Each structure stands twice: as structure tokens, then as C-alpha cells.
Amino acid sequence: MNIPFVDLKAQYATIKKEIDSAIFEVVESAGFIGGKKVTAFEENFASYVGAKYGVGTSSGTSALHLALKALGIGPGDEVITCCNTFIATTEAITHTGATPVIVDVEEKTLTIDPNLIEAAITPRTKAVIPVHLFGQPADMDAVRDIALRHSLKVVTDAAQAHGAMIHGDRRAILGDITCYSFYPGKNLGAYGDAGMLVTDEKDVADVVAILGNHGRYGKHTHKVEGYNYRLDAIQAAVLDVKLRYLDEWIERRRSRAKRYTEAFANGPVQPVGEVEERYHVYHLYVIRTAKRDELAAALGERGIATGIHYPIPIHLLDAYRHLGLPKGTFPVGERAAEEMLSLPIYAELTDEMVDTVVSAVGEILS
Ligand SMILES: Cc1ncc(COP(=O)(O)O)c(C=O)c1O
């Protein structure tokens, strides 16, 4: 049985009628940029995650960049984040002219280790970016507490964590500004690039909306230079349809994850840990094994696709050699990067498919 890593065609088949009619509405109206579809989705998604304001963006990366710009972060400033994330998190920092300051992750969840944040703070530190990696929230209580004591802003990278919660509260995963990606394979995925930034602060939402639309205040009025970081109407229309199904899909993902975790309870691989009070939305189901590369290759030969998120920690990427952080600097994240493997997980994955993956993993590693 061939098991793809994600199956967006299977998802489309379940909602085809609604998606097609939402797209056609935009095409027929010829309102492709801005307009009521974008506003409706901004309001619906912000309300879903429990924030007051949502500003649609062209991607998760542009949401992160705009968030830092809106906070006035720029050259000479430092922003703290962790070593196990996608490069977009640190790109957003560098694109403002600020410097990324990297710390290691928690052993259990591979999210930012709050115990390491304070030692990384300097007089130049302006913000911290926790990443809700794989769909599991970082330890936001601890991060918020440190940020409060040191007057830092919290910009949350929730690119992988739509619908995640802490203690049953969706708002508990938010920072001063929270950024989402709707990259097609995400739990809530567009049919192209898309993102959103949410906040409770009207001033921030207003600044972001202006900056993301060429610094435009009114027709031909540009007090500042901005960016073309707008969410387009077709993506908003698709996302608004999919948002109605998100909770159902998350529950399916969680039940797939539970089935894997129960099956791996006695080995031969160790799932990345889940903290009970952190409601993990399982964008990715990640296991660890010292034989990662052999396992991935052998699963591939059997038609089971896998991924690695991420094989090279941020500080060891060529792009960040100038930070001068050699191998050995962040032992927890570095070891995880050598051992992690992401298995197929999506709402349409059947029990039989999960069991096929589990049996294959068992046979390969026995
Ligand atoms: C953790 C993380 N941050 C940021 C991004 C960037 O999002 P996008 O691809 O929409 O720019 C992604 C997704 O790709 C991500 O997984």
C-alpha cells in the first residue's frame, strides 16, 4: 500500500462542492485583491483563535516579518528564538535588520526551553519568538512570565498550530502578536501561499494592515514604504470553507496520533513527547530513533513517505554560519535533528494505513 506524507487530493474530494463554489464566487466577482472574502476570513479566523483582530498576509513568513516591523524592531535589536524551527522564523528577524539569538529546546517537546531564555537576554533584546512546533504549544506561561519581567514582546510562531490550546484555552497559545501559515500542507491550508497575523491590539493591527499594503493609508497616500504582503481573495475564500472543518480534522489527526503512540508504547521508536495540558494539533507526528536514515529509506522502499522537520538546526545552516555557533552549542536540538522522522498524518489517513506504517517500522527495526 502506498501511503503519501500528505494527501491534499483526498481532502479536496471531501469538500469539493463548497470549495469550487467559493472559488467561482471570487472569479465571477473579479475582486481578487482585498474585499469581503478577505475581511470575512480575517474576522472568522481571529474569532476562532480567540484574538480581537486578524490581518491576512501573503504567507506565514510575511506575517512574522510584519509582526516584528510593527513592533519597531530593526538594526541593533536582538530577538530570541530556538534552534529547532523552519528558517522562516529567523529570516523574519534578519529581514528587519535585527539579529536572531538562538537557544536550545526542551528535551520532551522540542519547543523553546524557557530555562535558557533569561541567559540569552541582553540590553538589545526586544522580543522572543516561541514556536509551537509540530502543532504542540511551547511553554507559554513560562515564556510570558520572562517577557513580562524583562519588558520583551512575545511574537508567537503558530505556523503549525492552528487550533492548539493550553489548559483548554485557545487564547493561551497567543503572544502579543501571533503568526499563522496557511501553506497548503498545514492543518488549515490554502491553495497557494497565505498567512495571517492576529493580535488584540488595534494599533498593531492597523499598522500591519498598512505596512502589508505598500504603506498605503488611502488612495495614493503613502506615509511610509511598506510591502506587498496581502492575502488574496481566492485563498481567503478557500480558507473560510476549510475553517468550518478544522476542529473535525484536528480531532482526526489527534486520534491518528494516539493510535501511533499506543502502538509505539514499547518501542521500537520514541514519539516526541506530548504535555497533557498542551492540546497538540499534530500538524506533524514525529518519532525518534538512532536509525532514522535507514528507517526513512526502508519505509520509502515500501511506498511509505516520511519527512524530517528539520534535519539541520538553524545555527548549523550555512545561512547562519556568521552567528559563530558550532556543532555542540545546542545539544538537545542537535541530537533531535539527527533522530527525528515525521510519519504520515492527516484526517484522511485510515486506521489500516496507520497500522501498515506501524508494522513496517517494527519489521524494519527488528
Ligand atoms: C514553524 C514555521 N514558521 C514559519 C513558517 C513559514 O510559513 P510560510 O511557508 O507560510 O511562509 C512555517 C511554514 O512553512 C513553519 O513551519
PDBQT file of the ligand as one rigid body, heavy atoms in Angstrom, charges set to zero:
ROOT
HETATM    1  C1  LIG A 401       7.489  26.938  12.082  1.00  0.00    +0.000 C 
HETATM    2  C2  LIG A 401       7.212  27.679  10.816  1.00  0.00    +0.000 A 
HETATM    3  N1  LIG A 401       7.404  29.011  10.782  1.00  0.00    +0.000 NA
HETATM    4  C3  LIG A 401       7.142  29.718   9.671  1.00  0.00    +0.000 A 
HETATM    5  C4  LIG A 401       6.685  29.133   8.520  1.00  0.00    +0.000 A 
HETATM    6  C5  LIG A 401       6.516  29.968   7.307  1.00  0.00    +0.000 C 
HETATM    7  O1  LIG A 401       5.265  29.922   6.742  1.00  0.00    +0.000 OA
HETATM    8  P1  LIG A 401       5.064  30.132   5.155  1.00  0.00    +0.000 P 
HETATM    9  O2  LIG A 401       5.592  28.928   4.469  1.00  0.00    +0.000 OA
HETATM   10  O3  LIG A 401       3.598  30.300   5.023  1.00  0.00    +0.000 OA
HETATM   11  O4  LIG A 401       5.799  31.379   4.789  1.00  0.00    +0.000 OA
HETATM   12  C6  LIG A 401       6.438  27.746   8.517  1.00  0.00    +0.000 A 
HETATM   13  C7  LIG A 401       5.877  27.023   7.356  1.00  0.00    +0.000 C 
HETATM   14  O5  LIG A 401       6.351  26.830   6.322  1.00  0.00    +0.000 OA
HETATM   15  C8  LIG A 401       6.733  26.998   9.680  1.00  0.00    +0.000 A 
HETATM   16  O6  LIG A 401       6.536  25.676   9.719  1.00  0.00    +0.000 OA
ENDROOT
TORSDOF 0
